[in-house]
């Protein structure tokens, strides 16, 4: 997990709690029900080998929103973050996948037109909230070109101020269902309400913006 910038927060009797400083993920030591941002979903059970608990790549894909590109010949695994797809597991439904991906069934099916229930395990389902063009630009130029829409800044700031006093919860789920915010869900909500997509994890957010000294800060997006 360290390579993905997740640390073990607590090693409990029945579960392991990990965090990247923004969200809290609970991995069961026995069983197949994990939890992220208040949403429960299935993963592959951990496997014990030489007294060490190992987690499958499919489970990491579902837990942390990353893709793994496996080159068996070279014995190499490449990581792509954020992930572009999720690998299905037995018991997945349209509704469960939509909750896990923090989207709607309609959006899920709009980019997965051949997806039907019952959903077979082991297939790749495209994540509808990923901006593939921005991902490609970051890979080719080192920094994504962000569309400037300064006229939306006042509305974003006003919405943020109107939510002052809302409770904080580390690893809070999507608002308003959770009735709480953490730093990531807050920015996702106020930007989303103004038709602007915001990355879920803090690391991709930092890669999309330019670092400025305090003297150059001003209102805008």
One Martini backbone bead per residue (centre of mass of N, CA, C, O) as a GRO file, in nm:
protein
  221
    1UNK     BB    1   0.052   0.066  -0.012
    2UNK     BB    2   0.288   0.271  -0.018
    3UNK     BB    3   0.300   0.325  -0.331
    4UNK     BB    4  -0.010   0.460  -0.289
    5UNK     BB    5  -0.009   0.635  -0.019
    6UNK     BB    6  -0.068   0.419   0.209
    7UNK     BB    7  -0.160   0.371   0.550
    8UNK     BB    8  -0.153   0.221   0.855
    9UNK     BB    9  -0.371   0.305   1.114
   10UNK     BB   10  -0.508   0.009   1.191
   11UNK     BB   11  -0.474  -0.306   1.374
   12UNK     BB   12  -0.716  -0.519   1.400
   13UNK     BB   13  -0.868  -0.809   1.466
   14UNK     BB   14  -1.073  -0.796   1.182
   15UNK     BB   15  -0.901  -0.541   1.071
   16UNK     BB   16  -0.782  -0.292   0.825
   17UNK     BB   17  -0.667   0.043   0.846
   18UNK     BB   18  -0.656   0.280   0.581
   19UNK     BB   19  -0.466   0.577   0.453
   20UNK     BB   20  -0.418   0.906   0.264
   21UNK     BB   21  -0.559   1.152   0.447
   22UNK     BB   22  -0.875   1.139   0.330
   23UNK     BB   23  -0.940   0.828   0.346
   24UNK     BB   24  -1.121   0.540   0.466
   25UNK     BB   25  -1.011   0.193   0.479
   26UNK     BB   26  -1.170  -0.131   0.510
   27UNK     BB   27  -1.009  -0.446   0.578
   28UNK     BB   28  -1.069  -0.769   0.594
   29UNK     BB   29  -0.931  -1.058   0.730
   30UNK     BB   30  -1.224  -1.182   0.721
   31UNK     BB   31  -1.368  -1.197   0.430
   32UNK     BB   32  -1.557  -0.965   0.169
   33UNK     BB   33  -1.617  -0.685   0.337
   34UNK     BB   34  -1.574  -0.366   0.253
   35UNK     BB   35  -1.474  -0.010   0.319
   36UNK     BB   36  -1.568   0.316   0.161
   37UNK     BB   37  -1.700   0.597   0.252
   38UNK     BB   38  -1.951   0.408   0.373
   39UNK     BB   39  -1.906   0.182   0.152
   40UNK     BB   40  -2.008  -0.137   0.080
   41UNK     BB   41  -1.802  -0.416  -0.047
   42UNK     BB   42  -1.660  -0.648  -0.253
   43UNK     BB   43  -1.393  -0.884  -0.208
   44UNK     BB   44  -1.124  -1.058  -0.186
   45UNK     BB   45  -0.997  -1.262   0.013
   46UNK     BB   46  -0.753  -1.303   0.208
   47UNK     BB   47  -0.419  -1.438   0.189
   48UNK     BB   48  -0.227  -1.690   0.350
   49UNK     BB   49   0.140  -1.648   0.340
   50UNK     BB   50   0.379  -1.693   0.548
   51UNK     BB   51   0.213  -1.512   0.766
   52UNK     BB   52   0.083  -1.345   0.525
   53UNK     BB   53  -0.124  -1.094   0.404
   54UNK     BB   54  -0.294  -1.107   0.091
   55UNK     BB   55  -0.383  -0.908  -0.195
   56UNK     BB   56  -0.557  -0.858  -0.461
   57UNK     BB   57  -0.565  -0.672  -0.746
   58UNK     BB   58  -0.872  -0.652  -0.764
   59UNK     BB   59  -0.909  -0.529  -0.481
   60UNK     BB   60  -0.734  -0.276  -0.521
   61UNK     BB   61  -0.900  -0.162  -0.750
   62UNK     BB   62  -1.162  -0.124  -0.569
   63UNK     BB   63  -1.041   0.031  -0.321
   64UNK     BB   64  -0.822   0.260  -0.488
   65UNK     BB   65  -0.850   0.335  -0.788
   66UNK     BB   66  -0.668   0.117  -0.966
   67UNK     BB   67  -0.452   0.008  -1.215
   68UNK     BB   68  -0.331  -0.306  -1.365
   69UNK     BB   69  -0.037  -0.386  -1.557
   70UNK     BB   70   0.044  -0.707  -1.678
   71UNK     BB   71   0.379  -0.855  -1.722
   72UNK     BB   72   0.466  -1.177  -1.730
   73UNK     BB   73   0.730  -1.192  -1.887
   74UNK     BB   74   0.867  -0.947  -1.708
   75UNK     BB   75   0.757  -0.935  -1.420
   76UNK     BB   76   0.541  -0.681  -1.439
   77UNK     BB   77   0.386  -0.397  -1.263
   78UNK     BB   78   0.158  -0.150  -1.347
   79UNK     BB   79   0.046   0.179  -1.250
   80UNK     BB   80  -0.285   0.341  -1.255
   81UNK     BB   81  -0.358   0.690  -1.167
   82UNK     BB   82  -0.645   0.679  -1.209
   83UNK     BB   83  -0.878   0.465  -1.275
   84UNK     BB   84  -1.071   0.333  -1.565
   85UNK     BB   85  -1.146   0.063  -1.407
   86UNK     BB   86  -1.352  -0.214  -1.299
   87UNK     BB   87  -1.356  -0.523  -1.138
   88UNK     BB   88  -1.557  -0.771  -1.119
   89UNK     BB   89  -1.780  -0.942  -0.891
   90UNK     BB   90  -1.955  -1.140  -0.719
   91UNK     BB   91  -2.272  -0.959  -0.689
   92UNK     BB   92  -2.284  -0.750  -0.889
   93UNK     BB   93  -2.448  -0.439  -0.957
   94UNK     BB   94  -2.559  -0.150  -1.065
   95UNK     BB   95  -2.602  -0.026  -0.783
   96UNK     BB   96  -2.332  -0.107  -0.649
   97UNK     BB   97  -2.141   0.029  -0.855
   98UNK     BB   98  -2.254   0.318  -0.826
   99UNK     BB   99  -2.180   0.352  -0.528
  100UNK     BB  100  -1.875   0.292  -0.551
  101UNK     BB  101  -1.845   0.530  -0.793
  102UNK     BB  102  -2.024   0.778  -0.743
  103UNK     BB  103  -2.293   0.724  -0.921
  104UNK     BB  104  -2.504   0.644  -1.178
  105UNK     BB  105  -2.667   0.421  -1.366
  106UNK     BB  106  -2.684   0.593  -1.620
  107UNK     BB  107  -2.376   0.658  -1.640
  108UNK     BB  108  -2.272   0.372  -1.639
  109UNK     BB  109  -2.433   0.284  -1.907
  110UNK     BB  110  -2.320   0.508  -2.105
  111UNK     BB  111  -2.015   0.347  -2.092
  112UNK     BB  112  -2.183   0.045  -2.072
  113UNK     BB  113  -2.383  -0.077  -2.309
  114UNK     BB  114  -2.325  -0.411  -2.258
  115UNK     BB  115  -2.429  -0.409  -1.979
  116UNK     BB  116  -2.553  -0.685  -1.777
  117UNK     BB  117  -2.796  -0.858  -1.606
  118UNK     BB  118  -2.601  -1.053  -1.482
  119UNK     BB  119  -2.285  -0.991  -1.356
  120UNK     BB  120  -1.992  -1.093  -1.439
  121UNK     BB  121  -1.700  -1.197  -1.339
  122UNK     BB  122  -1.395  -1.033  -1.455
  123UNK     BB  123  -1.482  -0.758  -1.569
  124UNK     BB  124  -1.460  -0.452  -1.740
  125UNK     BB  125  -1.553  -0.134  -1.600
  126UNK     BB  126  -1.620   0.173  -1.681
  127UNK     BB  127  -1.547   0.485  -1.555
  128UNK     BB  128  -1.747   0.775  -1.589
  129UNK     BB  129  -1.553   1.005  -1.423
  130UNK     BB  130  -1.325   0.992  -1.630
  131UNK     BB  131  -1.073   1.203  -1.778
  132UNK     BB  132  -0.897   1.101  -2.044
  133UNK     BB  133  -0.772   1.360  -2.158
  134UNK     BB  134  -0.627   1.451  -1.899
  135UNK     BB  135  -0.458   1.198  -1.864
  136UNK     BB  136  -0.308   1.223  -2.136
  137UNK     BB  137  -0.185   1.505  -2.087
  138UNK     BB  138  -0.016   1.431  -1.836
  139UNK     BB  139   0.156   1.217  -1.988
  140UNK     BB  140   0.262   1.410  -2.232
  141UNK     BB  141   0.312   1.708  -2.055
  142UNK     BB  142   0.273   1.684  -1.718
  143UNK     BB  143   0.004   1.872  -1.764
  144UNK     BB  144  -0.301   1.974  -1.735
  145UNK     BB  145  -0.556   2.131  -1.904
  146UNK     BB  146  -0.739   2.385  -1.760
  147UNK     BB  147  -1.046   2.502  -1.750
  148UNK     BB  148  -1.147   2.829  -1.753
  149UNK     BB  149  -1.409   2.945  -1.493
  150UNK     BB  150  -1.441   3.230  -1.319
  151UNK     BB  151  -1.761   3.269  -1.308
  152UNK     BB  152  -1.790   3.026  -1.083
  153UNK     BB  153  -1.655   3.116  -0.818
  154UNK     BB  154  -1.881   3.258  -0.650
  155UNK     BB  155  -2.065   3.004  -0.628
  156UNK     BB  156  -1.863   2.820  -0.486
  157UNK     BB  157  -1.810   3.000  -0.240
  158UNK     BB  158  -2.104   3.031  -0.145
  159UNK     BB  159  -2.155   2.729  -0.097
  160UNK     BB  160  -1.929   2.683   0.105
  161UNK     BB  161  -2.035   2.892   0.318
  162UNK     BB  162  -2.323   2.755   0.356
  163UNK     BB  163  -2.164   2.486   0.490
  164UNK     BB  164  -2.099   2.599   0.743
  165UNK     BB  165  -2.105   2.353   1.016
  166UNK     BB  166  -2.052   2.104   0.896
  167UNK     BB  167  -1.961   1.806   0.963
  168UNK     BB  168  -1.677   1.613   1.043
  169UNK     BB  169  -1.540   1.319   0.857
  170UNK     BB  170  -1.334   1.076   0.829
  171UNK     BB  171  -1.417   0.938   0.530
  172UNK     BB  172  -1.652   1.055   0.405
  173UNK     BB  173  -1.918   1.041   0.234
  174UNK     BB  174  -2.140   1.135   0.028
  175UNK     BB  175  -2.304   1.425  -0.030
  176UNK     BB  176  -2.588   1.408   0.184
  177UNK     BB  177  -2.588   1.115   0.299
  178UNK     BB  178  -2.365   1.161   0.534
  179UNK     BB  179  -2.373   1.463   0.670
  180UNK     BB  180  -2.067   1.489   0.579
  181UNK     BB  181  -1.718   1.598   0.578
  182UNK     BB  182  -1.434   1.610   0.387
  183UNK     BB  183  -1.209   1.747   0.189
  184UNK     BB  184  -1.293   1.590  -0.072
  185UNK     BB  185  -1.609   1.596  -0.057
  186UNK     BB  186  -1.632   1.902  -0.054
  187UNK     BB  187  -1.502   1.970  -0.330
  188UNK     BB  188  -1.679   1.784  -0.498
  189UNK     BB  189  -1.951   1.920  -0.432
  190UNK     BB  190  -1.907   2.226  -0.509
  191UNK     BB  191  -1.816   2.161  -0.798
  192UNK     BB  192  -2.045   1.971  -0.897
  193UNK     BB  193  -2.278   2.190  -0.862
  194UNK     BB  194  -2.094   2.351  -1.104
  195UNK     BB  195  -2.001   2.147  -1.332
  196UNK     BB  196  -1.734   2.025  -1.183
  197UNK     BB  197  -1.467   1.818  -1.185
  198UNK     BB  198  -1.333   1.626  -0.906
  199UNK     BB  199  -1.104   1.472  -0.760
  200UNK     BB  200  -1.090   1.233  -0.509
  201UNK     BB  201  -0.788   1.250  -0.480
  202UNK     BB  202  -0.520   1.446  -0.376
  203UNK     BB  203  -0.292   1.380  -0.576
  204UNK     BB  204  -0.434   1.447  -0.851
  205UNK     BB  205  -0.498   1.738  -0.774
  206UNK     BB  206  -0.202   1.842  -0.753
  207UNK     BB  207  -0.132   1.768  -1.062
  208UNK     BB  208  -0.355   1.995  -1.182
  209UNK     BB  209  -0.181   2.218  -1.040
  210UNK     BB  210  -0.037   2.526  -0.956
  211UNK     BB  211   0.213   2.649  -0.774
  212UNK     BB  212   0.169   2.922  -0.540
  213UNK     BB  213   0.221   3.201  -0.401
  214UNK     BB  214   0.049   3.393  -0.179
  215UNK     BB  215   0.071   3.669  -0.346
  216UNK     BB  216  -0.096   3.517  -0.604
  217UNK     BB  217  -0.357   3.490  -0.477
  218UNK     BB  218  -0.694   3.429  -0.612
  219UNK     BB  219  -0.989   3.445  -0.738
  220UNK     BB  220  -1.062   3.119  -0.871
  221UNK     BB  221  -1.022   2.824  -1.135
   0.00000   0.00000   0.00000
